[in-house]
Amino acid sequence: MTKWLLRCTVCGGERVLDVGFNLTAFRGRLYIYCRRCKANREHAVLGYYDDSGRLAPPGDFAGVDIAD
């Protein structure tokens, strides 16, 4: 699983999303529920947390894009 840092493009709230796939496949944006706005909003992918716990830019992600 990979932890991604996302920011709501409406309210600016940040959250960590732990998923098992590469969010860069969504071109840096995806719609998920924002707890602050209480609605589905567009979120920008700011980066992911690497194995050492540091935030890395999404372009550095070397995981599997889509498994067939």
C-alpha distance (Angstrom), angle and dihedral (degrees) to the residues before:
residue distance angle dihedral
M1 . . .
T2 3.78 . .
K3 3.79 126.0 .
W4 3.80 113.8 -139.5
L5 3.80 128.0 -168.3
L6 3.81 112.5 -135.5
R7 3.82 132.0 -176.0
C8 3.80 124.9 -155.9
T9 3.81 108.7 -123.1
V10 3.83 91.0 -147.5
C11 3.81 106.5 46.5
G12 3.82 100.8 12.9
G13 3.79 93.6 -124.6
E14 3.80 115.1 154.0
R15 3.78 128.0 -144.3
V16 3.78 139.6 170.9
L17 3.80 117.0 -122.2
D18 3.81 117.9 -164.4
V19 3.81 109.2 -156.9
G20 3.78 138.0 152.7
F21 3.78 98.7 -125.8
N22 3.81 141.2 64.7
L23 3.80 111.9 -89.6
T24 3.81 92.1 -165.6
A25 3.82 86.1 77.5
F26 3.83 85.3 74.8
R27 3.84 91.0 60.6
G28 3.78 94.6 -110.8
R29 3.83 97.2 -57.6
L30 3.79 135.1 81.3
Y31 3.78 138.7 162.6
I32 3.80 117.3 -117.5
Y33 3.79 135.7 147.9
C34 3.81 114.3 -76.1
R35 3.79 112.2 -149.8
R36 3.79 91.5 -157.4
C37 3.83 96.3 50.4
K38 3.82 91.7 34.6
A39 3.82 89.9 -138.5
N40 3.81 141.2 84.3
R41 3.79 105.0 -83.1
E42 3.77 137.8 171.7
H43 3.80 113.3 -95.0
A44 3.80 127.2 -164.0
V45 3.80 118.1 -136.2
L46 3.81 105.6 -125.5
G47 3.78 97.5 179.0
Y48 3.78 145.4 -70.0
Y49 3.79 134.7 -93.4
D50 3.80 111.7 -111.1
D51 3.81 126.2 -147.9
S52 3.81 92.1 -81.6
G53 3.81 91.6 53.3
R54 3.81 96.0 -108.4
L55 3.78 123.1 134.0
A56 3.82 111.6 -110.7
P57 3.81 127.4 -173.2
P58 3.81 115.3 -98.9
G59 3.82 91.8 -116.5
D60 3.82 90.1 66.4
F61 3.81 93.4 60.2
A62 3.80 109.9 120.0
G63 3.80 100.1 178.8
V64 3.77 128.2 118.1
D65 3.81 112.4 -65.9
I66 3.79 101.4 -157.3
A67 3.78 125.5 -10.9
D68 3.80 115.1 -142.6
